[in-house]
Amino acid sequence: MPRVVFTPNLERHVAAPSVDVPGRTVREVLEAVFASNTRLRGYVLDDQGFLRQHVVVFLNGEIVEDRRHLSDAVGESDELFVMQALSGG
């Protein structure tokens, strides 16, 4: 099963442990995570279901191409890393 890893800074706001979940696309994998962690959805996706502006998802170290539909293909041994950008002055 694909592995999903969240950046530690999300843990300040909501539990975001690494997890192995089924799915063949980035959308399916994230939806499987959100099924058991509904609060996390709002930190990753906007009201339209698209990635939030300051969230980046890496698939095996490469930025996913489809930020809207999250249709990038995911393999059984792939890893998704979900990162929320940090800002400040």
C-alpha positions in Angstrom: 0.0 0.0 0.0 1.2 3.6 -0.6 2.6 5.4 2.4 1.5 8.9 3.3 3.8 11.1 5.4 2.9 14.5 6.6 5.3 17.3 7.6 5.7 17.6 11.3 4.5 21.2 11.4 0.9 20.0 10.7 1.1 18.1 14.0 0.9 21.5 15.8 -2.7 21.8 14.5 -4.0 18.3 14.0 -2.8 14.7 14.4 -1.1 13.7 11.2 0.7 10.4 11.7 2.3 8.6 8.7 -0.1 5.9 7.4 -0.3 3.2 4.8 -3.6 3.4 2.8 -4.9 2.0 -0.5 -5.4 4.0 -3.6 -4.4 4.3 -7.2 -4.3 8.1 -7.5 -3.2 10.9 -5.2 -6.9 11.7 -4.7 -7.8 8.2 -3.7 -4.9 7.9 -1.3 -5.7 11.2 0.4 -9.4 10.4 0.6 -8.4 7.1 2.4 -6.4 9.1 4.9 -9.2 11.6 5.4 -11.8 8.9 6.0 -10.2 8.2 9.3 -8.8 11.7 10.0 -11.5 14.2 8.9 -9.9 17.3 10.5 -6.8 16.9 8.4 -8.8 17.4 5.2 -9.2 21.1 5.9 -5.5 21.7 6.3 -4.7 20.0 3.0 -7.6 20.7 0.7 -9.7 23.9 0.1 -13.5 24.1 -0.1 -13.3 23.1 -3.8 -11.3 19.9 -3.0 -8.1 21.3 -4.5 -4.8 21.4 -2.8 -4.5 24.5 -0.7 -2.3 27.2 -2.1 0.5 26.6 0.4 0.4 22.8 0.4 2.7 20.7 -1.8 2.4 17.0 -2.3 5.5 15.0 -3.4 5.1 11.6 -5.0 8.4 9.7 -4.6 10.2 13.0 -4.3 8.6 14.7 -7.3 5.9 17.4 -7.0 2.5 16.1 -8.2 1.5 17.7 -11.4 -2.3 17.8 -11.0 -3.1 20.1 -8.0 -6.8 20.3 -8.8 -8.0 16.7 -9.5 -5.1 14.9 -7.9 -5.1 12.4 -10.6 -1.4 11.5 -10.6 -1.0 7.7 -10.6 0.2 6.1 -7.3 1.8 2.6 -7.2 1.7 0.1 -4.3 5.1 0.9 -3.0 5.0 4.7 -3.6 5.3 7.4 -0.9 3.4 10.6 -0.7 4.9 13.4 1.3 2.4 16.2 2.2 4.1 19.5 3.1 2.6 22.8 4.2 4.7 25.8 3.4 6.0 27.9 6.3 6.1 31.6 6.2 7.0 34.4 8.5 9.2 37.3 9.0 
